[in-house]
Amino acid sequence: MSLNVCTFSGRLGKDAVVKQMTITGKDTTVANFSVAVDVGYGDTKDTLWLNCALWGKRAEGGLVRYLIKGQLVGVNGNISLRKYQGEDGIEKSSLEMRVSDVQLLGSKQDENTDIPFE
């Protein structure tokens, strides 16, 4: 049982980008996307950007075509903190989620309409 399981809901900041990669000699598919999650309320409301990666068969399926900018989604998975060096030479960090489940919570145009998928 994993203790690092998180669930967030929010809107996609851009369309998912699907790539083929080779990891330890095996070809695999990854779909990367970002989710804008509102935190706080009123004057203290802010937006947390969560970078997401959907791996393997899930990234190859028909769901990915619905992961478009503005789509309301729920994501479930494991969170990690990635540190990297920015173009300015300063060490930065970002929250990243290895997504195990994606739920479409409504269409981009109408939040009350479910999008059918295969």
C-alpha positions, 0 to 999 in steps of 0.5 A: 500500500502506497501512502503517497496517493493524492487526488486533485481537480482542476483545469488543463493549462494546455493540450496534453503532449504525447511522446515516445521514449526509451527507458532502460531499453524499452519503448514507452509512451508518456502524455504530459499535461499541467493542471491548474488547481485553485487553493485558498479562497477570497483574497488569498485564492491562488493557483497551484500548477501541477505537472502531470505524466500519464505513462504506458497504455493509458497514454496510448488510449483514446482518453488523451484526445480529450485532454485539451486546454480548459478541460476540467479533470480529476487526477489521482496518483503519486506526487514527487518534488523534482529539482532542476536548474533553470535557464537562469542557472538558479535551482528550481523545483516543481511538483509532479504527479505520476498519474494513475487515473484521470477522470473527465469532470465536464467539457471545456465548453459546458461543465455540466456535460460529460464527454463520452470516451472509449 
